[in-house]
Amino acid sequence: MTKQDYYEQFGISPKIYNLGEECLALCKDKLEKADSIAEINQCKVISAMKEHRVNNGCFMQTNGYGYDDLGRDTLEKVYASVFHTEDALVRPQITCGTHALQLALFSNLRPGDELYAPAGKPYDTLEEVIGIRPSKGSLAEYGITYRQTDLLPDGSFDYGEIRKNIRPNTKMITIQRSKGYQVRPSFSVGQIGELISFIREIKPDVIIMVDNCYGEFVEEIEPSDVGADLVVGSLIKNPGGGLAPIGGYLCGTKECIENAAYRLTSPGLGKEVGASLGVLQEFYQGFFLAPTVVASAVKTAIFAACVFEKLGFPVLPRWKEDRADIIQSVTLRTPEALNAFCAGIQYASAVDGYVTPEAWDMPGYDSPVIMAAGAFVSGSSIELSADGPMREPYAAYMQGALTFSHGKLGVLSAAQMLLSRGLINLE
């Protein structure tokens, strides 16, 4: 059997298969660039592991209080080295990316302080953390105010408004690197660095936090290399490499990390407690694999952009453009097309590949969300997945793929589902 025969057995028609092969040839240079960035980041990770003498003893399980957990403490040194920060907090007790961000905010803000977002409204799940949407235990309930400056129509920062809106009680700045559920470009590390430099000229002592979710290892440098005091993310996204079963991280200044540790555990205890509970080998091995896994996700996004752009759908970024994160948005215009796209991704999944996703009211979101997520780790978005809110413009946000082979199959499956349901025409 030929390779095409295997794809046809999976239900991929010759027309969709040939479109994929055409896109592979077009994207060749971009795909090779992703692999080159992975090599650089792989060297960074291995160098950090060597520097801090990672050994089999680091994989030992601890329980109870977790005092003297060699593996946990060493892993945090490895993260700090890779992200070039003073300290890090990397724990299974951090349940998700939203939890990691909430931890950073609540630990470094006090009543009367102000949180300011110069890049517009943050991701949906942070709205209740901040109090944009009222919720029990939000920052607003603790007397912490919030303001934002929306982006300009072209997606760039409104520097004039930012200058006017940084006030004496502005204690913390939050910058979301990825687009979230917005049809806008994600921000490159270079763009974030320019914004940080601008803010430092106005208020040098303000704490600047970057929500780094979906962005780790996509570029050769991280936001902490361009002046961020805190970078925050989830281990079931990029840095977990598909192996971490839970967890989140914060990398940053000694003071910010100390504050976060006291908030995570208890004042007076901080980083000294928190047993690793047998997950450290997956944490280490996932971080080791992360540069290559992220490259597979980036290559999948590039391929998807090319395929769906050729099918006539608006995509962001376009396949020719540089990447700042692993997310690829495809504006599908109708609820039927968004459903079909997610159904195609789900069909190509090794886990739950027999089910059909349906939209539902997910906690933390203000609209029903449809999600294709056939993952080995529940909710892992470094694995091939796609989701989107059931509201205009009916955009799908695709991310992940542990291998490019799987990512390619998923993209072609999504295109095939649209064709099979009569939502596109290739004549």
KENUKOL-854503 format. One record per residue: residue in three letters; x, y, z of N, C-alpha, C in turn. Coordinates in steps of 0.05 Angstrom, whole numbers, padded with zeros to 5 digits, always signed. Example, Ala and Ser with C-alpha at 12.3 -4.5 7.8 and 13.67 -1.06 7.14 Angstrom:
<kolnus>
ala+00264-00114+00156+00246-00090+00156+00264-00066+00156/ser+00257-00045+00142+00273-00021+00143+00258+00001+00157/
</kolnus>
This chain:
<kolnus>
met+00017-00024+00000+00000+00000+00000+00017+00025+00000/thr+00008+00046-00014+00022+00071-00013+00013+00088+00011/lys+00028+00109+00016+00020+00127+00038-00008+00138+00033/gln-00014+00145+00008-00041+00155+00002-00063+00135+00007/asp-00057+00109+00003-00076+00088+00008-00084+00088+00038/tyr-00064+00092+00055-00070+00092+00084-00088+00116+00091/tyr-00083+00139+00079-00100+00162+00084-00128+00157+00074/glu-00130+00144+00050-00157+00138+00040-00172+00118+00058/gln-00158+00099+00070-00171+00081+00089-00182+00097+00113/phe-00169+00119+00119-00178+00136+00141-00201+00154+00133/gly-00208+00154+00108-00230+00170+00098-00222+00196+00084/ile-00196+00200+00080-00186+00224+00067-00188+00220+00037/ser-00203+00237+00023-00207+00234-00006-00182+00243-00020/pro-00178+00234-00045-00155+00242-00061-00153+00273-00063/lys-00175+00286-00066-00174+00316-00069-00162+00329-00043/ile-00170+00320-00020-00160+00331+00005-00131+00323+00008/tyr-00125+00298+00002-00097+00288+00005-00078+00305-00013/asn-00086+00309-00038-00069+00324-00057-00066+00353-00048/leu-00087+00364-00037-00085+00391-00026-00064+00392-00004/gly-00064+00372+00013-00044+00370+00035-00016+00368+00024/glu-00012+00352+00004+00015+00349-00008+00025+00375-00020/glu+00006+00389-00033+00013+00415-00044+00022+00435-00022/cys+00007+00434+00000+00014+00452+00022+00041+00445+00035/leu+00046+00419+00037+00072+00411+00049+00095+00422+00032/ala+00093+00422+00006+00114+00432-00011+00117+00463-00008/leu+00094+00476-00006+00094+00505-00002+00107+00513+00024/cys+00102+00498+00045+00110+00505+00072+00138+00495+00080/lys+00152+00483+00062+00177+00468+00069+00196+00485+00085/asp+00201+00510+00077+00220+00527+00091+00211+00534+00119/lys+00185+00539+00121+00174+00546+00148+00175+00523+00167/leu+00170+00499+00157+00172+00475+00173+00200+00470+00183/glu+00219+00475+00165+00247+00471+00172+00256+00492+00193/lys+00246+00516+00191+00252+00536+00211+00243+00528+00239/ala+00219+00516+00241+00209+00506+00267+00228+00486+00279/asp+00238+00468+00262+00257+00448+00272+00283+00460+00281/ser+00292+00481+00268+00316+00495+00275+00314+00508+00303/ile+00291+00521+00307+00286+00533+00334+00285+00512+00355/ala+00274+00489+00349+00273+00467+00368+00301+00458+00377/glu+00319+00457+00358+00347+00450+00364+00359+00469+00384/ile+00355+00495+00380+00366+00515+00399+00354+00511+00426/asn+00328+00508+00428+00315+00505+00454+00322+00478+00467/gln+00326+00458+00451+00335+00432+00462+00362+00435+00476/cys+00380+00450+00464+00406+00455+00476+00403+00469+00502/lys+00385+00489+00503+00381+00504+00528+00371+00486+00551/val+00353+00468+00545+00342+00450+00565+00363+00430+00575/ile+00377+00418+00557+00397+00398+00565+00420+00412+00580/ser+00428+00436+00572+00449+00450+00587+00440+00456+00615/ala+00415+00464+00619+00405+00469+00646+00404+00444+00663/met+00396+00422+00651+00395+00396+00665+00423+00387+00673/lys+00442+00391+00656+00470+00384+00663+00481+00403+00685/glu+00475+00428+00682+00485+00448+00702+00475+00441+00730/his+00451+00432+00732+00440+00426+00759+00441+00397+00766/arg+00456+00381+00752+00463+00353+00759+00437+00336+00762/val+00420+00337+00742+00396+00320+00743+00405+00291+00742/asn+00394+00275+00760+00402+00247+00762+00377+00230+00771/asn+00380+00204+00772+00358+00186+00779+00345+00193+00806/gly+00362+00203+00824+00351+00211+00850+00330+00233+00849/cys+00331+00248+00827+00312+00270+00823+00284+00260+00817/phe+00282+00234+00809+00256+00223+00801+00242+00209+00825/met+00254+00209+00848+00242+00194+00871+00217+00208+00881/gln+00198+00192+00889+00172+00202+00899+00175+00211+00928/thr+00162+00234+00934+00160+00243+00962+00131+00246+00969/asn+00125+00245+00995+00098+00249+01004+00097+00265+01029/gly+00074+00267+01042+00072+00283+01066+00079+00312+01062/tyr+00095+00323+01079+00103+00351+01077+00120+00357+01053/gly+00136+00337+01044+00153+00341+01021+00179+00356+01028/tyr+00187+00356+01053+00212+00369+01060+00235+00356+01045/asp+00255+00372+01038+00280+00362+01025+00274+00345+01000/asp+00256+00355+00984+00249+00341+00959+00270+00350+00938/leu+00290+00333+00934+00312+00340+00916+00303+00344+00888/gly+00286+00327+00878+00277+00329+00850+00260+00354+00845/arg+00242+00360+00864+00226+00385+00861+00244+00409+00861/asp+00262+00411+00880+00279+00435+00882+00298+00437+00858/thr+00308+00415+00848+00325+00415+00825+00310+00423+00800/leu+00286+00413+00797+00270+00420+00773+00265+00450+00772/glu+00260+00462+00795+00255+00491+00795+00280+00507+00788/lys+00303+00496+00795+00328+00509+00786+00332+00506+00756/val+00324+00483+00745+00326+00479+00716+00308+00499+00701/tyr+00283+00502+00710+00265+00521+00698+00276+00549+00700/ala+00286+00557+00723+00297+00584+00726+00321+00588+00707/ser+00337+00568+00703+00360+00570+00684+00351+00573+00655/val+00331+00557+00647+00322+00558+00619+00308+00585+00614/phe+00293+00595+00633+00279+00621+00629+00295+00645+00638/his+00320+00640+00647+00338+00662+00656+00325+00680+00676/thr+00314+00667+00697+00302+00682+00720+00316+00675+00746/glu+00310+00691+00766+00323+00686+00792+00312+00662+00806/asp+00287+00655+00801+00275+00633+00816+00251+00622+00800/ala+00240+00599+00809+00217+00587+00796+00201+00571+00816/leu+00176+00568+00810+00157+00552+00825+00144+00533+00805/val+00149+00507+00807+00139+00487+00788+00127+00465+00804/arg+00100+00463+00806+00087+00445+00825+00063+00431+00813/pro+00058+00406+00821+00034+00392+00814+00010+00404+00829/gln+00015+00418+00851-00007+00431+00866-00020+00454+00851/ile-00006+00464+00830-00018+00484+00812-00034+00469+00791/thr-00060+00472+00792-00078+00454+00777-00080+00460+00747/cys-00075+00485+00739-00079+00492+00711-00067+00519+00706/gly-00068+00529+00681-00057+00555+00675-00071+00577+00688/thr-00098+00576+00690-00113+00597+00703-00105+00598+00733/his-00101+00575+00745-00093+00574+00773-00066+00587+00776/ala-00047+00581+00758-00020+00593+00760-00022+00624+00757/leu-00039+00634+00739-00042+00663+00736-00055+00675+00760/gln-00075+00662+00771-00089+00672+00795-00069+00673+00818/leu-00052+00653+00820-00032+00652+00841-00012+00676+00839/ala-00004+00682+00814+00014+00704+00810+00001+00731+00817/leu-00025+00734+00810-00039+00759+00816-00044+00762+00845/phe-00057+00743+00858-00064+00746+00886-00040+00748+00905/ser-00018+00736+00897+00006+00736+00915+00021+00762+00913/asn+00018+00777+00891+00035+00801+00887+00018+00827+00887/leu-00008+00825+00892-00025+00849+00894-00037+00850+00922/arg-00042+00874+00931-00054+00879+00957-00078+00898+00954/pro-00096+00898+00973-00119+00917+00972-00110+00946+00967/gly-00123+00959+00948-00115+00986+00940-00097+00987+00916/asp-00085+00964+00909-00068+00963+00885-00086+00962+00860/glu-00073+00968+00837-00087+00966+00812-00072+00947+00793/leu-00088+00930+00780-00078+00913+00758-00086+00926+00732/tyr-00067+00928+00714-00071+00941+00688-00064+00923+00665/ala-00082+00921+00645-00077+00905+00621-00074+00923+00597/pro-00050+00927+00587-00046+00945+00564-00052+00933+00537/ala-00060+00907+00537-00064+00893+00512-00093+00883+00510/gly-00111+00897+00523-00139+00890+00522-00147+00868+00541/lys-00172+00860+00539-00184+00840+00557-00169+00814+00557/pro-00163+00803+00580-00149+00777+00580-00168+00754+00573/tyr-00156+00730+00574-00171+00705+00567-00195+00702+00585/asp-00216+00689+00573-00242+00688+00586-00241+00678+00615/thr-00225+00657+00621-00225+00646+00648-00213+00664+00669/leu-00199+00686+00661-00189+00705+00680-00209+00727+00687/glu-00231+00729+00672-00250+00750+00678-00262+00747+00706/glu-00267+00723+00714-00278+00719+00741-00256+00721+00763/val-00232+00714+00756-00210+00717+00775-00206+00747+00781/ile-00207+00763+00760-00203+00792+00764-00228+00805+00776/gly-00251+00796+00767-00276+00809+00775-00289+00824+00753/ile-00279+00821+00728-00293+00833+00705-00321+00823+00703/arg-00323+00796+00707-00349+00784+00712-00350+00777+00741/pro-00370+00786+00756-00370+00782+00785-00369+00753+00792/ser-00352+00747+00812-00348+00719+00821-00338+00720+00850/lys-00345+00700+00865-00336+00698+00893-00305+00695+00894/gly-00293+00711+00911-00264+00709+00915-00247+00724+00894/ser-00259+00740+00878-00244+00754+00857-00226+00776+00868/leu-00208+00786+00852-00191+00809+00860-00208+00832+00869/ala-00230+00837+00854-00247+00860+00860-00258+00858+00889/glu-00265+00834+00898-00275+00831+00925-00254+00838+00946/tyr-00229+00837+00939-00207+00844+00958-00198+00873+00954/gly-00213+00889+00939-00207+00917+00936-00184+00923+00917/ile-00180+00905+00899-00159+00909+00878-00173+00917+00852/thr-00166+00940+00842-00180+00950+00818-00166+00940+00793/tyr-00181+00943+00771-00171+00933+00745-00179+00953+00723/arg-00161+00958+00705-00167+00974+00681-00152+00962+00658/gln-00161+00968+00634-00148+00958+00610-00148+00979+00588/thr-00129+00977+00570-00129+00993+00545-00132+00973+00522/asp-00152+00977+00506-00156+00959+00483-00135+00964+00462/leu-00130+00944+00446-00112+00946+00424-00123+00964+00402/leu-00106+00975+00386-00114+00990+00362-00127+00972+00342/pro-00142+00982+00323-00156+00965+00303-00137+00946+00288/asp-00111+00953+00285-00093+00936+00271-00080+00915+00290/gly-00088+00914+00315-00078+00895+00334-00052+00903+00348/ser-00044+00928+00344-00020+00938+00358-00026+00952+00384/phe-00006+00958+00400-00010+00971+00426-00016+01001+00422/asp-00034+01011+00438-00041+01039+00437-00023+01054+00458/tyr+00002+01060+00449+00022+01071+00468+00013+01097+00480/gly-00001+01114+00465-00011+01139+00476-00029+01135+00500/glu-00048+01117+00497-00067+01111+00519-00053+01097+00542/ile-00034+01080+00536-00019+01066+00557-00005+01085+00575/arg+00008+01105+00562+00023+01125+00578+00004+01140+00597/lys-00020+01146+00587-00039+01161+00604-00051+01145+00626/asn-00051+01118+00623-00066+01101+00641-00050+01087+00662/ile-00024+01090+00662-00007+01079+00683-00006+01100+00706/arg-00017+01092+00729-00021+01110+00752-00004+01104+00775/pro-00003+01121+00796+00014+01115+00819+00007+01089+00833/asn-00018+01081+00833-00025+01056+00847-00025+01032+00828/thr-00016+01035+00803-00014+01013+00785+00010+00995+00795/lys+00003+00973+00807+00023+00956+00819+00033+00934+00800/met+00015+00925+00783+00022+00903+00766+00010+00906+00738/ile+00026+00898+00718+00018+00898+00690+00015+00869+00681/thr-00007+00862+00668-00010+00835+00657-00011+00837+00627/ile+00005+00820+00613+00007+00819+00584+00001+00791+00576/gln-00019+00787+00560-00025+00760+00549-00012+00756+00523/arg+00007+00737+00522+00022+00733+00497+00004+00721+00475/ser-00013+00703+00481-00029+00689+00462-00055+00704+00457/lys-00069+00697+00435-00093+00712+00428-00118+00704+00444/gly-00118+00681+00457-00143+00672+00471-00165+00668+00450/tyr-00189+00676+00457-00212+00674+00439-00216+00700+00424/gln-00194+00712+00415-00196+00737+00400-00183+00732+00373/val-00195+00743+00352-00183+00740+00325-00164+00763+00321/arg-00141+00760+00334-00119+00780+00331-00093+00765+00331/pro-00071+00777+00321-00045+00764+00323-00036+00761+00352/ser-00023+00739+00357-00009+00736+00383+00016+00753+00382/phe+00026+00760+00406+00049+00778+00408+00075+00763+00408/ser+00094+00771+00392+00121+00759+00392+00136+00769+00417/val+00157+00755+00424+00174+00763+00446+00185+00791+00441/gly+00192+00796+00416+00203+00823+00409+00183+00845+00414/gln+00157+00841+00406+00136+00860+00411+00132+00864+00441/ile+00132+00843+00456+00129+00845+00485+00152+00860+00497/gly+00176+00855+00488+00199+00869+00498+00197+00899+00493/glu+00187+00907+00470+00184+00936+00464+00164+00948+00483/leu+00142+00934+00489+00122+00944+00507+00133+00946+00535/ile+00148+00926+00544+00160+00927+00571+00179+00950+00573/ser+00196+00955+00554+00214+00978+00555+00199+01004+00557/phe+00178+01007+00542+00161+01031+00543+00150+01035+00571/ile+00139+01013+00583+00127+01015+00609+00148+01022+00630/arg+00172+01010+00628+00193+01016+00648+00201+01045+00648/glu+00200+01058+00625+00206+01087+00624+00186+01103+00640/ile+00161+01094+00641+00140+01108+00655+00140+01101+00685/lys+00142+01076+00692+00141+01066+00719+00160+01043+00723/pro+00185+01049+00730+00206+01028+00731+00200+01005+00750/asp+00186+01011+00773+00183+00991+00794+00158+00974+00791/val+00142+00978+00770+00117+00963+00767+00125+00934+00761/ile+00109+00915+00771+00113+00886+00766+00099+00880+00739/ile+00115+00868+00721+00104+00861+00695+00103+00830+00693/met+00078+00820+00689+00074+00792+00686+00065+00785+00658/val+00076+00764+00646+00068+00755+00620+00055+00728+00623/asp+00030+00726+00613+00017+00700+00610+00029+00687+00586/asn+00047+00667+00592+00063+00655+00571+00051+00630+00559/cys+00026+00624+00567+00013+00599+00558+00012+00598+00527/tyr+00019+00575+00517+00020+00568+00488+00044+00580+00474/gly+00061+00595+00488+00083+00608+00475+00111+00596+00480/glu+00114+00580+00501+00140+00570+00509+00153+00554+00486/phe+00178+00560+00480+00195+00546+00461+00187+00551+00432/val+00167+00568+00427+00160+00574+00399+00182+00592+00386/glu+00194+00609+00403+00216+00626+00393+00242+00618+00408/glu+00264+00631+00401+00289+00624+00413+00293+00637+00441/ile+00277+00657+00447+00278+00670+00473+00250+00671+00485/glu+00248+00678+00511+00223+00680+00525+00219+00708+00535/pro+00194+00715+00544+00190+00742+00554+00207+00750+00578/ser+00216+00731+00593+00234+00737+00615+00262+00746+00606/asp+00268+00740+00581+00293+00750+00569+00292+00779+00560/val+00267+00790+00560+00264+00818+00551+00252+00836+00573/gly+00255+00827+00598+00248+00844+00621+00224+00838+00637/ala+00209+00816+00631+00186+00809+00647+00194+00800+00675/asp+00180+00809+00695+00186+00800+00723+00175+00772+00729/leu+00154+00765+00715+00141+00739+00719+00133+00728+00691/val+00138+00703+00686+00126+00688+00664+00111+00664+00676/val+00087+00660+00666+00070+00640+00679+00057+00622+00658/gly+00055+00596+00664+00042+00578+00645+00034+00552+00658/ser+00024+00535+00641+00012+00509+00648+00030+00486+00638/leu+00033+00465+00654+00048+00442+00646+00033+00423+00628/ile+00007+00426+00625-00007+00410+00605-00010+00425+00579/lys+00006+00446+00577+00011+00459+00551+00040+00455+00544/asn+00053+00474+00532+00079+00470+00519+00101+00457+00537/pro+00107+00468+00561+00130+00458+00575+00127+00430+00587/gly+00103+00419+00588+00099+00392+00598+00105+00371+00577/gly+00108+00379+00552+00116+00361+00531+00097+00338+00526/gly+00072+00340+00536+00053+00319+00532+00054+00297+00553/leu+00074+00298+00571+00077+00277+00591+00068+00286+00619/ala+00071+00312+00625+00062+00322+00652+00032+00317+00655/pro+00024+00304+00676-00005+00298+00679-00020+00321+00692/ile-00007+00341+00703-00019+00364+00717+00003+00384+00722/gly-00004+00407+00731+00017+00426+00741+00018+00452+00726/gly+00032+00471+00739+00036+00497+00728+00063+00508+00737/tyr+00072+00530+00725+00098+00541+00733+00096+00571+00734/leu+00113+00583+00751+00119+00612+00751+00149+00615+00752/cys+00160+00631+00734+00188+00637+00734+00191+00668+00736/gly+00209+00677+00754+00211+00706+00757+00231+00714+00778/thr+00226+00738+00788+00244+00749+00808+00241+00734+00834/lys+00262+00736+00851+00261+00721+00876+00237+00730+00893/glu+00232+00756+00894+00210+00766+00911+00182+00756+00900/cys+00178+00758+00874+00152+00750+00863+00147+00720+00867/ile+00168+00704+00864+00165+00675+00868+00161+00668+00897/glu+00175+00682+00915+00171+00678+00943+00142+00684+00951/asn+00132+00707+00941+00104+00714+00947+00085+00693+00937/ala+00090+00682+00913+00073+00662+00902+00074+00636+00918/ala+00097+00629+00928+00100+00604+00944+00085+00607+00970/tyr+00086+00630+00982+00072+00634+01007+00041+00633+01003/arg+00033+00642+00979+00004+00640+00973-00004+00612+00966/leu+00013+00597+00952+00006+00569+00945+00004+00551+00969/thr+00023+00554+00988+00022+00537+01012+00012+00553+01036/ser+00030+00567+01050+00022+00582+01073+00044+00601+01080/pro+00038+00625+01091+00059+00643+01101+00076+00628+01121/gly+00102+00631+01118+00121+00617+01135+00130+00590+01125/leu+00115+00578+01106+00122+00552+01095+00133+00555+01067/gly+00119+00568+01049+00129+00574+01022+00138+00550+01007/lys+00161+00552+00995+00171+00531+00977+00181+00506+00992/glu+00183+00507+01018+00194+00485+01033+00176+00460+01034/val+00150+00464+01029+00132+00441+01030+00119+00438+01003/gly+00106+00415+01000+00093+00408+00974+00106+00384+00962/ala+00096+00360+00970+00107+00335+00960+00102+00332+00930/ser+00121+00319+00917+00119+00316+00888+00101+00292+00879/leu+00095+00274+00898+00075+00253+00893+00079+00236+00868/gly+00104+00231+00861+00110+00212+00840+00107+00222+00811/val+00105+00249+00807+00102+00259+00780+00128+00271+00768/leu+00149+00271+00784+00173+00286+00775+00186+00274+00750/gln+00186+00248+00747+00198+00238+00722+00184+00248+00698/glu+00157+00248+00699+00141+00260+00676+00147+00289+00673/phe+00151+00304+00695+00157+00333+00693+00184+00337+00679/tyr+00204+00321+00687+00230+00324+00675+00230+00315+00646/gln+00219+00292+00641+00220+00281+00614+00203+00298+00595/gly+00180+00308+00605+00164+00325+00589+00178+00351+00581/phe+00192+00363+00601+00207+00387+00595+00230+00382+00575/phe+00242+00358+00578+00263+00351+00559+00252+00348+00531/leu+00228+00337+00528+00216+00333+00502+00203+00359+00491/ala+00197+00378+00508+00181+00401+00501+00190+00416+00476/pro+00216+00421+00472+00224+00436+00447+00215+00422+00422/thr+00219+00395+00421+00211+00380+00397+00181+00378+00394/val+00167+00374+00416+00138+00372+00416+00126+00398+00407/val+00136+00420+00417+00126+00447+00409+00131+00451+00379/ala+00154+00442+00369+00159+00445+00341+00139+00430+00324/ser+00130+00406+00334+00109+00391+00320+00083+00407+00319/ala+00077+00420+00342+00052+00436+00344+00054+00460+00325/val+00077+00473+00324+00080+00496+00306+00078+00487+00277/lys+00090+00465+00270+00089+00455+00242+00060+00448+00235/thr+00045+00437+00254+00017+00430+00249+00001+00456+00244/ala+00007+00477+00259-00007+00502+00256-00001+00515+00229/ile+00024+00514+00221+00032+00524+00194+00017+00509+00172/phe+00017+00483+00174+00004+00466+00154-00026+00472+00153/ala-00038+00474+00177-00067+00481+00178-00073+00508+00165/ala-00056+00527+00170-00061+00554+00159-00060+00552+00128/cys-00042+00537+00118-00040+00535+00089-00064+00521+00077/val-00072+00498+00089-00094+00483+00078-00120+00499+00079/phe-00126+00512+00102-00151+00526+00104-00151+00553+00090/glu-00128+00565+00087-00127+00589+00071-00134+00582+00042/lys-00123+00559+00032-00129+00551+00005-00159+00543+00001/leu-00171+00535+00023-00200+00528+00022-00218+00553+00024/gly-00205+00576+00028-00220+00601+00027-00228+00613+00054/phe-00217+00602+00076-00224+00612+00102-00203+00632+00112/pro-00211+00653+00126-00191+00671+00139-00176+00656+00161/val-00150+00658+00161-00134+00645+00181-00115+00665+00194/leu-00108+00660+00219-00090+00678+00233-00073+00661+00252/pro-00046+00662+00249-00032+00676+00228-00034+00661+00201/arg-00026+00674+00180-00024+00661+00154+00001+00643+00154/trp+00001+00624+00136+00023+00604+00137+00050+00616+00132/lys+00051+00639+00118+00077+00651+00111+00088+00667+00135/glu+00071+00673+00155+00079+00692+00176+00093+00677+00199/asp+00110+00692+00213+00124+00681+00236+00105+00675+00258/arg+00113+00657+00276+00095+00648+00298+00104+00659+00325/ala+00084+00665+00342+00090+00673+00369+00079+00653+00389/asp+00061+00635+00380+00051+00614+00397+00042+00591+00380/ile+00030+00570+00392+00023+00546+00377-00006+00548+00366/ile-00020+00569+00372-00049+00571+00365-00053+00580+00336/gln-00071+00565+00323-00079+00573+00296-00109+00578+00296/ser-00117+00602+00289-00146+00607+00287-00154+00605+00258/val-00178+00593+00255-00191+00590+00228-00219+00601+00232/thr-00226+00622+00218-00252+00634+00220-00271+00619+00200/leu-00289+00604+00212-00306+00585+00196-00333+00597+00189/arg-00341+00619+00201-00364+00636+00193-00391+00626+00202/thr-00394+00599+00204-00421+00588+00212-00418+00568+00234/pro-00439+00564+00250-00437+00544+00271-00434+00516+00259/glu-00446+00511+00236-00444+00484+00224-00415+00478+00216/ala-00401+00498+00205-00373+00494+00197-00355+00490+00222/leu-00360+00506+00243-00344+00503+00268-00349+00475+00280/asn-00373+00465+00279-00379+00438+00289-00364+00417+00272/ala-00365+00421+00246-00352+00401+00228-00322+00401+00232/phe-00310+00424+00235-00281+00426+00239-00273+00411+00264/cys-00287+00416+00286-00280+00402+00311-00286+00372+00310/ala-00307+00365+00296-00313+00336+00292-00290+00322+00277/gly-00279+00336+00257-00257+00324+00242-00232+00321+00258/ile-00225+00340+00275-00203+00338+00293-00207+00314+00313/gln-00231+00313+00324-00237+00291+00343-00235+00264+00329/tyr-00244+00262+00305-00244+00237+00290-00215+00226+00287/ala-00196+00245+00285-00168+00237+00281-00154+00231+00307/ser-00168+00232+00330-00156+00228+00356-00152+00199+00362/ala-00130+00192+00376-00125+00165+00385-00142+00158+00410/val-00149+00179+00425-00166+00175+00449-00193+00188+00443/asp-00215+00174+00448-00242+00184+00443-00246+00192+00414/gly-00233+00177+00396-00236+00183+00368-00263+00175+00357/tyr-00279+00161+00373-00305+00151+00364-00328+00169+00372/val-00322+00191+00386-00344+00209+00396-00346+00234+00379/thr-00368+00247+00381-00373+00272+00366-00375+00295+00387/pro-00358+00315+00385-00359+00337+00405-00384+00354+00401/glu-00395+00364+00424-00417+00382+00424-00411+00406+00441/ala-00422+00429+00435-00418+00453+00451-00432+00450+00478/trp-00420+00461+00499-00432+00461+00525-00422+00485+00541/asp-00435+00490+00564-00429+00513+00580-00406+00506+00599/met-00382+00510+00589-00358+00504+00605-00354+00525+00627/pro-00345+00516+00651-00339+00535+00672-00319+00556+00664/gly-00324+00581+00670-00305+00603+00665-00309+00617+00638/tyr-00328+00608+00622-00333+00620+00596-00361+00632+00594/asp-00364+00653+00578-00389+00667+00577-00406+00658+00553/ser-00397+00639+00537-00412+00628+00515-00408+00598+00515/pro-00427+00582+00504-00422+00554+00500-00396+00550+00484/val-00381+00529+00491-00356+00524+00477-00357+00495+00466/ile-00348+00492+00441-00344+00465+00430-00315+00459+00431/met-00308+00434+00438-00280+00427+00442-00275+00399+00432/ala-00256+00397+00413-00246+00371+00405-00220+00366+00421/ala-00220+00345+00437-00198+00341+00455-00194+00311+00461/gly-00185+00297+00441-00178+00269+00446-00150+00266+00456/ala-00146+00271+00482-00119+00273+00493-00114+00251+00513/phe-00089+00243+00516-00080+00224+00536-00082+00237+00564/val-00077+00263+00565-00080+00278+00590-00104+00296+00586/ser-00124+00293+00604-00149+00308+00600-00144+00338+00599/gly-00154+00350+00578-00151+00379+00575-00124+00389+00564/ser-00107+00370+00558-00080+00378+00549-00082+00391+00522/ser-00072+00416+00520-00074+00430+00494-00046+00432+00481/ile-00027+00416+00490-00003+00411+00474-00008+00387+00456/glu-00028+00371+00463-00038+00350+00446-00057+00362+00425/leu-00060+00349+00403-00077+00360+00382-00105+00365+00392/ser-00114+00389+00390-00141+00396+00400-00150+00421+00385/ala-00176+00426+00387-00188+00450+00375-00213+00457+00390/asp-00218+00482+00393-00241+00491+00408-00249+00519+00399/gly-00272+00527+00407-00281+00554+00400-00308+00560+00412/pro-00313+00585+00418-00340+00593+00429-00360+00594+00407/met-00384+00586+00413-00406+00586+00393-00418+00614+00391/arg-00402+00631+00380-00411+00659+00375-00396+00669+00351/glu-00406+00690+00338-00392+00701+00315-00364+00710+00323/pro-00344+00706+00305-00346+00697+00277-00344+00667+00273/tyr-00349+00651+00295-00348+00622+00293-00320+00613+00285/ala-00301+00621+00301-00273+00615+00296-00264+00591+00312/ala-00249+00573+00300-00237+00550+00314-00209+00558+00321/tyr-00201+00550+00345-00173+00555+00355-00160+00528+00358/met-00143+00521+00340-00130+00495+00340-00102+00498+00352/gln-00094+00478+00367-00068+00478+00379-00058+00450+00384/gly-00032+00447+00386-00020+00422+00395-00015+00403+00372/ala-00005+00380+00380+00002+00356+00364+00029+00346+00374/leu+00029+00323+00387+00054+00312+00398+00073+00304+00376/thr+00062+00297+00353+00078+00291+00329+00066+00306+00305/phe+00082+00313+00286+00072+00327+00263+00055+00308+00245/ser+00062+00282+00246+00047+00262+00230+00018+00262+00240/his+00013+00263+00266-00014+00264+00276-00027+00291+00270/gly-00012+00312+00273-00023+00339+00266-00032+00341+00238/lys-00016+00330+00219-00024+00331+00191-00049+00315+00186/leu-00051+00291+00198-00075+00275+00195-00100+00290+00206/gly-00097+00303+00229-00119+00317+00241-00129+00340+00223/val-00110+00355+00212-00117+00378+00195-00132+00368+00170/leu-00122+00346+00157-00136+00336+00134-00163+00324+00141/ser-00165+00312+00165-00191+00302+00174-00211+00324+00178/ala-00202+00347+00189-00220+00370+00192-00230+00380+00165/ala-00212+00382+00146-00219+00391+00119-00238+00371+00106/gln-00233+00345+00110-00250+00325+00098-00278+00326+00110/met-00280+00331+00136-00307+00332+00148-00323+00355+00137/leu-00310+00378+00132-00324+00400+00119-00333+00393+00091/leu-00316+00378+00076-00324+00370+00049-00346+00350+00050/ser-00344+00330+00068-00365+00309+00069-00392+00320+00077/arg-00393+00342+00093-00418+00353+00102-00428+00375+00082/gly-00414+00377+00059-00423+00396+00039-00419+00425+00046/leu-00399+00431+00063-00395+00458+00072-00372+00472+00056/ile-00358+00457+00040-00338+00468+00021-00341+00453-00005/asn-00331+00466-00026-00333+00454-00053-00305+00456-00066/leu-00294+00434-00074-00268+00434-00086-00269+00431-00116/glu-00292+00434-00128-00294+00432-00157-00281+00455-00171/
</kolnus>
